[in-house]
Each structure stands twice: as C-alpha cells, then as structure tokens.
Amino acid sequence: MLIVAKKISIIGASGYTGGELLRWALMHPEMEVFQITSERFAGQSAYKLNPNLRGFTTLAFSPVKQLSTDVDAIFICTPHKTAAPYVAQFLETGAKIIDLSADFRLKNKDTYAKYYAVHPHPELLEKAVYGIPELHREEIKNAKLVACAGCLATSVILPLAPLIKNKLILPEGIIADSKIGSSAGGAGFDISTHHPERSGTVRSYKPSGHRHTAEIEQELSALALSQVSVGLTPHGIEMVRGILSTVHARLSGKAADIDLWKAYRSFFAGSPFVRLVKDQNTLYRYPEPKPLVGTNFADIGWEIDPEKGRVIVMSAIDNLVKGSGGQAIQCFNLMNGLDEKTGLWHPGFHPL
Ligand SMILES: NC(=O)c1ccc[n+]([C@@H]2O[C@H](COP(=O)([O-])OP(=O)(O)OC[C@H]3O[C@@H](n4cnc5c(N)ncnc54)[C@H](OP(=O)(O)O)[C@@H]3O)[C@@H](O)[C@H]2O)c1
C-alpha cells in the first residue's frame, strides 16, 4: 500500500515546544514538514536554533503571514492569547488544528477569563477536544481542533484519573506538589530564568492559583461527575526537561494496594505511553523524570499510607514530549487513523 505522508506546518517553531515537535515530525514516517514559522528568525535555517537537527532538515523559518493553508495539519506552538486568533483564522481551511497553547483547553469562557483574559473566540471553545489521548481517545480521532493539555496538568490528571473515576479517593483536599524543569518557561528569558538566578535553586513560584489548576479540575470533575478540588504548587528546580508531580489525596474507604493496581491497569489498558512504576529491590522504585527525557512516556507510581488514610501518587513526564510536542504527535496520529505510537516509540537513554 502506498502511504502518502501528511503535510504539516508548525507555527512558532523557533520555541522549545515547536523545536521539539519539529524533531519528532522530521522523524515521523507519515509526516512531511512543509513549513515552519518564526517572526524573529524568519529566513534563518531551523538547525541554527536547533543544533540537533543539523543534517535532518534544510527548512528555514517563514513569517506567519506567508503560511500556506494547503496542508493536512497545522500545529500552533505560540503563547496563550496569541494562538486563539490563528485557530479562528485556520479552522475552516480544511487543515486539522493542534494547538499546544492553553487557549482552547477550557470549556468555560468565564474560567478562561479568570485565569487568562476575556476569550476572543468563545464560540470555538466547544469545538475543541482536550488533548490527552488516555482520556479522550475516541473524541480526538474525530476532532478538527485539539487543544493539547498543559504539561503540569498532564502530570497531575493522568495519575489521578483512575482514582477519581473509581471513587477511590475523596474529591476535595487533593494537593499536587510538582517539580519542574526550566524549559517549561519557554525559550524567552527574563531575570528569573537567567543562569546565575536559576541555577541550583528549588523555587516555589506559584504556590496557589496556578493556571493549570483550571484544566485539572475541569477534566477530573468530568470524570467524577461532580466537582473535584485540587491545589497545585509547582517548584522550579535544577533540571532542563522534566516534571515530577507528587500528589497527596485522602482515600475514600479502606482501599488496598490491589484495588489501586486494578484501577490503574484497567484505566490505562490500551494506553501504550502510560507505565506503572512501583517496584521493590531496585533503584528505580518510583517514577523519575530523568529516564524519561526525550520520550513520550508518563510513568505513574503510588504508595498507600494506611495509618493516615491517604495515598501518595507520583507521576513523571518530559514536559517537552508527553507534556507538549510528543502528546501533540500522539493526537495527530489518532486524528489521522494511525497507531498512536507511530513515530513516537522511543525508550530514551540510560545512563544520561
Ligand atoms: N515549554 C513547555 O514545557 C510547554 C509545555 C506545554 C505547553 N506549552 C505551551 O506551548 C506554547 C509555546 O511554549 P514554548 O515553551 O515553546 O514557548 P517559547 O519557547 O517562548 O516559543 C514561543 C514561540 O511562539 C512564537 N510566537 C510568539 N508570539 C507569536 C505571535 N504573536 N505570532 C506568531 N508566533 C509567535 C515565537 O516565535 P518568534 O521566533 O517569532 O518569537 C516562538 O516560536 C505556550 O502556549 C506554552 O504555554 C509549553
């Protein structure tokens, strides 16, 4: 059978998520990267910003105004609030749209206004499917517009989803404590990301009210069929890529380890990128971000604390892969009738 590669374009390809997406797209057996955009670096070769891509592409950046819409899919990797106008502009062109920003993740325009700004295209919110395949696989297959989940949100929603769905934990008082690498802040810089200020730090930068709280609560409440309340406290740490979220929740009853194994195994059956990591007698007993660098895996582990009636859930991802570029390719695969592992099945490195 002759396979015709899908033509794709990436808006915002000079950034960290766009560069990572470009890396995966260039290696994808059924994708042809047609155009990549940057306003600041228009005319320059992609490999000059992404030295890892030297020898893999001769593409140069174009400004968005030169973007051709004669493609099968457009990925948007620009900051929130800048992506919405592009989605509105390109949604009716026939190209499938995969937006990596936060602009179409929330269903409720008032919630978007609370965390971001007044939404310029609230009429399009209902057209978007939230881009976590493990939760919305069937809807993503038929979607024209996918709003990829936030990186922190992915790392908190995935480990909680089976517990919430099976009512194994109480829906309130859940606390997610996340450690996150510096690439989550994007390729732009300010004093907070300047090396002498950032290096060696463990820094809490948004102890409450982080904007990903909104999508975490939206998705978990939909699974619970009732309001779920989650507090999210991220910390910037000495790491470039990766997230480790440690989530604390109260058990709703006397669940045993076997009940959690069953809930996780059943929820993630058929989800190749979620691995349960809960071992004894090994160095790697629980999830860690480091072995996941450059992979699309989400590793999940847990421990029940019976004395306190609580469960501690650990979840690790690479923010630039399962937290953005890789998850976007996973969604693209589903939207195009491909096996979701296509072009993404990579074990990472050890040691690193
Ligand atoms: N970093 C992560 O871990 C992560 C994870 C999940 C989701 N996200 C989301 O993904 C998006 C991109 O994040 P990032 O970390 O890749 O940011 P980034 O490194 O700062 O890159 C931003 C990109 O957007 C382009 N851009 C900015 N404003 C634009 C505009 N008005 N029109 C066209 N292009 C514009 C920039 O191009 P120029 O060269 O022209 O400046 C650059 O290519 C954000 O919405 C972010 O929240 C990021």
The ligand as an SDF file (V2000), in Angstrom:
LIG
                    3D

 48 52  0  0  0  0  0  0  0  0999 V2000
    7.5430   24.7490   27.3870 N   0  0  0  0  0  0  0  0  0  0  0  0
    6.7330   23.7810   27.7880 C   0  0  0  0  0  0  0  0  0  0  0  0
    7.1450   22.8770   28.5370 O   0  0  0  0  0  0  0  0  0  0  0  0
    5.2890   23.7590   27.3670 C   0  0  0  0  0  0  0  0  0  0  0  0
    4.5450   22.6080   27.6320 C   0  0  0  0  0  0  0  0  0  0  0  0
    3.2020   22.5430   27.2290 C   0  0  0  0  0  0  0  0  0  0  0  0
    2.6440   23.6340   26.5880 C   0  0  0  0  0  0  0  0  0  0  0  0
    3.3820   24.7590   26.3570 N   0  0  0  0  0  0  0  0  0  0  0  0
    2.7280   25.8590   25.6610 C   0  0  0  0  0  0  0  0  0  0  0  0
    3.2070   25.8670   24.3210 O   0  0  0  0  0  0  0  0  0  0  0  0
    3.2620   27.2040   23.8460 C   0  0  0  0  0  0  0  0  0  0  0  0
    4.6840   27.5040   23.4030 C   0  0  0  0  0  0  0  0  0  0  0  0
    5.5310   27.3650   24.5170 O   0  0  0  0  0  0  0  0  0  0  0  0
    7.1120   27.3790   24.3710 P   0  0  0  0  0  0  0  0  0  0  0  0
    7.6390   26.9730   25.6800 O   0  0  0  0  0  0  0  0  0  0  0  0
    7.5250   26.6600   23.1440 O   0  0  0  0  0  0  0  0  0  0  0  0
    7.3620   28.9570   24.1660 O   0  0  0  0  0  0  0  0  0  0  0  0
    8.6030   29.6670   23.5020 P   0  0  0  0  0  0  0  0  0  0  0  0
    9.8110   28.8240   23.5880 O   0  0  0  0  0  0  0  0  0  0  0  0
    8.6520   31.0330   24.0960 O   0  0  0  0  0  0  0  0  0  0  0  0
    8.2030   29.8040   21.9540 O   0  0  0  0  0  0  0  0  0  0  0  0
    7.1490   30.6200   21.5410 C   0  0  0  0  0  0  0  0  0  0  0  0
    7.0280   30.5350   20.0270 C   0  0  0  0  0  0  0  0  0  0  0  0
    5.8790   31.2940   19.6400 O   0  0  0  0  0  0  0  0  0  0  0  0
    6.2710   32.2520   18.6280 C   0  0  0  0  0  0  0  0  0  0  0  0
    5.4090   33.4080   18.7920 N   0  0  0  0  0  0  0  0  0  0  0  0
    5.2840   34.2000   19.8880 C   0  0  0  0  0  0  0  0  0  0  0  0
    4.3040   35.1270   19.6890 N   0  0  0  0  0  0  0  0  0  0  0  0
    3.8330   34.9160   18.4330 C   0  0  0  0  0  0  0  0  0  0  0  0
    2.8340   35.5180   17.6330 C   0  0  0  0  0  0  0  0  0  0  0  0
    2.0820   36.5290   18.1010 N   0  0  0  0  0  0  0  0  0  0  0  0
    2.6250   35.0430   16.3840 N   0  0  0  0  0  0  0  0  0  0  0  0
    3.3690   34.0340   15.8890 C   0  0  0  0  0  0  0  0  0  0  0  0
    4.3280   33.3980   16.5820 N   0  0  0  0  0  0  0  0  0  0  0  0
    4.5500   33.8300   17.8520 C   0  0  0  0  0  0  0  0  0  0  0  0
    7.7470   32.5050   18.8670 C   0  0  0  0  0  0  0  0  0  0  0  0
    8.3190   32.8920   17.6270 O   0  0  0  0  0  0  0  0  0  0  0  0
    9.3250   34.1020   17.3970 P   0  0  0  0  0  0  0  0  0  0  0  0
   10.5910   33.4780   16.9480 O   0  0  0  0  0  0  0  0  0  0  0  0
    8.6880   34.9080   16.3370 O   0  0  0  0  0  0  0  0  0  0  0  0
    9.4500   34.8490   18.6840 O   0  0  0  0  0  0  0  0  0  0  0  0
    8.2290   31.1170   19.2790 C   0  0  0  0  0  0  0  0  0  0  0  0
    8.4500   30.3190   18.1330 O   0  0  0  0  0  0  0  0  0  0  0  0
    2.7850   28.0970   25.0010 C   0  0  0  0  0  0  0  0  0  0  0  0
    1.4280   28.3770   24.8480 O   0  0  0  0  0  0  0  0  0  0  0  0
    3.0430   27.2330   26.2180 C   0  0  0  0  0  0  0  0  0  0  0  0
    2.2060   27.5530   27.3120 O   0  0  0  0  0  0  0  0  0  0  0  0
    4.6930   24.8300   26.7160 C   0  0  0  0  0  0  0  0  0  0  0  0
  1  2  1  0
  2  3  2  0
  2  4  1  0
  4  5  1  0
  4 48  2  0
  5  6  2  0
  6  7  1  0
  7  8  2  0
  8  9  1  0
  8 48  1  0
  9 10  1  0
  9 46  1  0
 10 11  1  0
 11 12  1  0
 11 44  1  0
 12 13  1  0
 13 14  1  0
 14 15  2  0
 14 16  1  0
 14 17  1  0
 17 18  1  0
 18 19  2  0
 18 20  1  0
 18 21  1  0
 21 22  1  0
 22 23  1  0
 23 24  1  0
 23 42  1  0
 24 25  1  0
 25 26  1  0
 25 36  1  0
 26 27  1  0
 26 35  1  0
 27 28  2  0
 28 29  1  0
 29 30  1  0
 29 35  2  0
 30 31  1  0
 30 32  2  0
 32 33  1  0
 33 34  2  0
 34 35  1  0
 36 37  1  0
 36 42  1  0
 37 38  1  0
 38 39  2  0
 38 40  1  0
 38 41  1  0
 42 43  1  0
 44 45  1  0
 44 46  1  0
 46 47  1  0
M  CHG  2   8   1  16  -1
M  END
$$$$
